[in-house]
Amino acid sequence: MSAADDTAGASGVLRYPAAPRGTVVDTMYGTEGADPYRWMETASPELSAWVTAENAVSEPYLAAIPAREAIKKWLADLWNYE
């Protein structure tokens, strides 16, 4: 990973990609409720790009967890009990 791809930066603080906010507002029983992330409910190139950017932040972090493989094995053993 190059320095330009470093999503944690020198400070070690994760920098998540911004999630665009839409303008959808639903009215239910007379009460308005904003749903700014409704766009994430439908597959689109924009959603794929955002998920890819999120994965670029989370995957290196998760890969660095020392117990990750042990946890994966433990979960697989639980799920594959037959």
Disulfide bonds with the S-S distance in Angstrom:
none
